[in-house]
């Protein structure tokens, strides 16, 4: 039995939100309050960059470069990587 290879399992692709789901998600926070606007921006960051919750929680102001539209995030194992934001999050 040790010499028999296990069959490969098919890769699972990530779940992708539809346009209507994204629009409904962005309409949920009440942007006229501090918490609502903060939540709206958090959603924009997630949707525009694809970073994970832990990466967002570890962000500081020095990790954000608005001119380059980039965020320096700390990933698994303490590895730093640069993630770029689109025009939705950082309009010119």
Buried (B, 14 or more C-beta within 10 A) or exposed (E): EEEEEEEEEEEEEEEEEEEEEEEEBBEEBEEEEEEEEEBBEEBBBBBBBEBEEEBBEEBEEEBBBEEEBBBBBBBEEEEEEEBEBEEEBBEE
